[in-house]
């Protein structure tokens, strides 16, 4: 069962001010979540088609973090 949505993207580092790309696999690693429990949300992805709003709201959405704090929110 999928529990998370990985939202890869660019983030400006708080420590060095540089822009970094954080991909889906790296996000899963940083948040310590298994890839098989994740959807990957990228432009053009179709995984949301047919999903109820209730299901979408129940998922934990994970993004690159400016502060580098990669802890999954309490559910």
RAPE-V521683 format. One record per helix or strand of 2 or more residues. SS is the DSSP state (a for helix, b for strand). FROM is the first residue (numbers start at 1). TO is the last residue. Records with the same first field share a line. If there is no record, write none. Layout:
BEGIN
SS=FROM-TO ; FROM-TO
END
This chain:
BEGIN
b=4-7 ; 9-12 ; 19-22 ; 38-40 ; 60-63
a=24-31 ; 35-37 ; 53-58
END
